[in-house]
Amino acid sequence: MNGVDRDGWPERTFFITASTSRDAGTTDIYRDQIVSVESTANYCISPDDFLPMLFNPYRNLTVIGLIVACALVFGAERMQHSSWAENYGANPISIVPAFQEIIHGHWSISAAKALSRLVSALFLHADVEHIGFNMVFLWAFGYLTSQVLGQWRMLIVYFICGVCGNILQVWFNADLDVSIIGASGAICGLEGVYLGLAVQWRLPFAEVWPLAYPVPPMQIGAFAIIGFVGDMVLLANHDQRIAYGAHLGGLLSGVVIAAVVTSIYPTMDAYQRAAK
């Protein structure tokens, strides 16, 4: 890869094969450019490739903003040597009564504050390992989803899926006095959206750090399927160490969003034309 073109899409350099055999390579459709790629093993993302991805503000502003926000919250929490989960995590003991209050038509500031925990919990993480893994997956799937839907729509999807995931986790554990924290539900939602879009639309090959080379979209979508199976195992074993409800709620809400989008716009081209 040599740089970025005027539209912000990475320029690509490939090993071209003259063979016309379908077995000689794969056909990669990327920004209306069709090239025959002898082997994706000949293509690796280098620092020169990654920097244009990172410093393209139009493409990545919201993803970088989310990562920075989570990192700042995590750093501030550690500097105070305290846990913010008790006051800002999605605690069922606080959220369930707020839901019941609103369902019965009683709106109050205290209920709104309790429900705001469904959002604030997305910025809290337990330790370095927790935030580290989450931010890597947020970067990858946030970038890929932004590439297809647009960065601001990706942000909306992120919060919708994160809130839906936390709601399902609260519903599974309505009597549990333990706060739910982490962006995992929202990230699973991005995975679910990408999986749903990959099934219905012809997406470009996934090309994002930390992938070493472009990968078919369905291979990336397989992460969502693997995560779903893993969470179902945890659910069956009643494992309380991981918020499997948040994962499942985020993933399923992401799949539903993708289903709605693809039912309105049969192809990615139709969606992008309407989005202009």
C-alpha positions in Angstrom: 0.0 0.0 0.0 1.5 3.3 -1.0 -0.8 5.9 0.7 -4.3 7.3 0.5 -6.2 8.6 -2.5 -8.1 11.8 -2.6 -11.3 10.1 -1.4 -9.5 8.7 1.7 -9.4 5.1 0.4 -6.1 3.3 0.6 -4.2 2.9 -2.6 -3.2 -0.7 -3.1 -0.2 -2.5 -4.7 -0.7 -6.1 -5.5 1.3 -8.9 -7.2 -0.7 -9.3 -10.5 -0.9 -12.6 -12.3 -1.5 -12.9 -16.0 -3.2 -16.2 -15.6 -6.9 -16.4 -16.5 -7.5 -19.5 -14.4 -9.9 -19.0 -11.5 -7.6 -21.2 -9.4 -4.7 -18.9 -10.0 -6.0 -16.2 -7.7 -9.0 -14.5 -6.2 -10.9 -11.6 -7.6 -11.0 -8.7 -5.3 -13.5 -5.9 -5.9 -12.4 -2.7 -4.2 -13.7 0.7 -5.1 -14.6 -0.3 -8.6 -11.1 -1.6 -9.2 -10.8 -5.3 -10.1 -7.5 -6.9 -9.8 -6.3 -10.5 -9.7 -4.4 -11.3 -6.6 -2.0 -14.2 -6.8 -1.9 -14.6 -3.0 -3.0 -12.6 0.0 0.1 -13.9 1.7 2.1 -11.5 -0.5 0.3 -8.6 1.1 1.0 -7.5 4.6 -0.1 -4.3 6.4 3.0 -2.3 7.3 3.3 0.8 9.5 3.0 2.9 6.3 -0.4 1.2 5.7 -1.7 1.6 9.3 -0.9 5.3 9.7 -3.3 6.4 7.0 -6.0 4.3 8.6 -5.4 5.9 12.0 -5.0 9.5 10.9 -7.9 9.7 8.5 -10.2 11.8 10.7 -13.2 11.5 8.5 -13.1 7.7 8.6 -12.1 7.1 12.2 -13.1 10.1 14.3 -15.8 8.3 16.3 -13.9 5.1 16.7 -10.8 6.9 18.0 -13.1 9.1 20.2 -14.6 6.1 21.9 -11.2 4.5 22.5 -9.8 7.7 23.9 -12.9 8.2 26.2 -12.6 4.7 27.6 -8.9 5.1 28.1 -9.3 8.5 29.9 -12.0 7.1 32.2 -9.9 4.1 33.0 -6.9 6.3 33.7 -8.8 8.7 35.9 -10.3 5.8 37.9 -6.9 4.3 38.5 -5.4 7.7 39.5 -8.1 8.0 42.2 -7.4 4.5 43.4 -11.1 3.7 43.5 -13.8 1.8 41.5 -16.5 3.8 39.7 -18.5 0.6 39.1 -20.7 1.1 42.2 -21.8 4.6 41.1 -21.8 4.3 37.3 -22.0 0.6 36.5 -25.3 -1.0 35.3 -26.5 -2.4 38.6 -29.8 -4.3 38.4 -30.7 -3.3 41.9 -30.8 0.3 40.7 -32.0 -0.1 37.2 -35.0 -2.5 37.7 -36.8 -0.2 40.1 -36.2 2.7 37.7 -37.8 0.7 34.8 -40.7 -0.2 36.9 -41.2 3.4 38.0 -41.2 4.6 34.4 -43.5 1.8 33.2 -46.1 2.9 35.8 -45.9 6.5 34.4 -43.7 8.0 37.1 -40.8 10.0 35.6 -38.2 11.3 37.9 -34.6 12.5 37.9 -33.5 9.6 40.1 -35.0 7.1 37.6 -33.3 8.8 34.6 -30.0 8.8 36.5 -30.3 5.1 37.3 -31.1 4.3 33.6 -28.1 6.4 32.5 -25.9 3.7 34.0 -26.8 1.6 31.0 -24.6 4.0 29.0 -22.0 5.0 31.5 -21.2 1.3 32.1 -19.9 1.1 28.5 -16.9 3.3 29.4 -15.8 1.4 32.6 -13.4 -1.6 32.6 -12.1 -3.8 35.4 -8.4 -4.0 34.5 -5.8 -3.5 31.9 -6.5 -6.9 30.2 -10.3 -6.1 30.1 -9.9 -2.7 28.4 -7.0 -3.9 26.2 -8.9 -6.7 24.5 -12.1 -4.6 24.2 -10.3 -1.7 22.6 -8.6 -3.9 20.0 -11.9 -5.4 19.0 -13.6 -2.0 19.1 -10.9 -0.6 16.7 -11.3 -3.5 14.3 -15.1 -3.8 14.1 -15.7 -0.1 14.7 -13.4 0.7 11.7 -15.0 -1.9 9.5 -18.6 -0.9 10.4 -17.7 2.8 9.8 -16.3 1.8 6.4 -19.7 0.4 5.4 -22.3 2.4 7.3 -20.5 5.6 8.0 -18.8 6.7 11.2 -21.8 8.5 12.8 -24.2 5.6 12.1 -21.6 3.3 13.6 -21.7 5.4 16.7 -25.5 5.1 16.9 -25.3 1.4 16.4 -22.6 1.1 19.1 -24.7 2.8 21.8 -28.0 1.0 20.8 -26.3 -2.4 21.0 -24.5 -1.5 24.2 -27.7 -0.4 25.9 -29.6 -3.4 24.6 -26.9 -5.8 25.8 -26.9 -4.2 29.3 -30.7 -4.4 29.5 -30.6 -8.1 28.7 -27.9 -8.7 31.3 -30.0 -6.9 33.9 -33.1 -8.9 32.9 -31.1 -12.1 33.4 -29.9 -11.0 36.8 -32.6 -8.7 38.1 -31.9 -9.6 41.7 -28.1 -9.5 41.5 -26.4 -6.6 43.3 -23.4 -6.6 41.0 -22.6 -3.8 38.6 -22.1 -4.6 34.9 -19.2 -2.8 33.3 -17.4 -2.9 29.9 -17.9 -2.2 26.3 -18.2 -5.8 25.3 -22.0 -5.7 24.6 -21.6 -2.7 22.3 -18.6 -4.4 20.5 -20.6 -7.6 20.1 -23.3 -5.5 18.5 -20.8 -4.2 15.9 -19.8 -7.8 15.3 -23.4 -8.7 14.8 -24.0 -5.8 12.4 -21.0 -6.6 10.4 -22.0 -10.3 10.2 -25.5 -9.4 9.1 -24.2 -7.0 6.4 -21.6 -9.6 5.2 -24.3 -12.2 4.7 -26.5 -9.9 2.7 -24.2 -7.5 1.0 -21.0 -7.9 -1.1 -18.5 -6.1 1.2 -14.9 -5.3 0.4 -12.2 -7.5 2.0 -11.6 -6.6 5.6 -8.4 -4.6 5.8 -7.6 -3.3 9.2 -5.0 -3.6 12.0 -4.3 -6.1 13.6 -5.1 -8.2 10.5 -1.9 -8.9 8.6 -3.6 -9.0 5.2 -7.1 -8.5 3.7 -9.6 -11.1 4.9 -12.9 -12.1 3.3 -15.8 -10.5 5.2 -17.4 -13.8 6.2 -14.3 -14.9 8.0 -14.4 -11.8 10.1 -18.1 -12.3 10.7 -17.3 -15.8 12.0 -15.9 -14.1 15.2 -19.5 -13.2 16.0 -20.6 -16.8 15.5 -17.8 -18.1 17.7 -18.6 -15.5 20.4 -22.3 -16.5 20.3 -21.5 -20.2 20.7 -19.1 -19.3 23.6 -21.7 -17.2 25.4 -24.4 -19.9 25.0 -22.0 -22.3 26.7 -21.5 -19.8 29.6 -25.3 -19.3 29.7 -25.9 -23.0 30.0 -23.3 -23.3 32.8 -24.7 -20.3 34.7 -21.2 -18.7 34.7 -21.5 -15.3 36.4 -17.9 -14.1 35.8 -18.7 -12.8 32.3 -21.7 -10.7 31.3 -22.9 -13.2 28.7 -26.3 -11.5 28.6 -24.7 -8.3 27.5 -22.8 -10.1 24.8 -25.9 -11.9 23.6 -28.1 -8.8 23.7 -25.5 -6.7 21.9 -24.9 -9.4 19.2 -28.6 -10.0 18.6 -29.5 -6.4 18.4 -26.7 -5.8 15.9 -28.0 -8.7 13.8 -31.5 -7.1 13.9 -30.2 -3.7 12.9 -28.3 -5.3 10.0 -31.5 -7.1 8.9 -33.5 -3.9 8.9 -30.8 -2.0 7.0 -30.4 -4.7 4.3 -34.2 -5.1 3.9 -34.4 -1.4 3.1 -31.2 -1.3 1.0 -30.7 -4.6 -0.9 -27.0 -3.7 -1.7 -24.2 -1.7 -0.2 -24.2 0.6 -3.3 -27.9 1.4 -2.8 -27.2 2.2 0.8 -24.3 4.5 0.0 -26.1 6.3 -2.7 -29.0 7.0 -0.3 -26.6 8.1 2.4 -24.9 10.8 0.3 
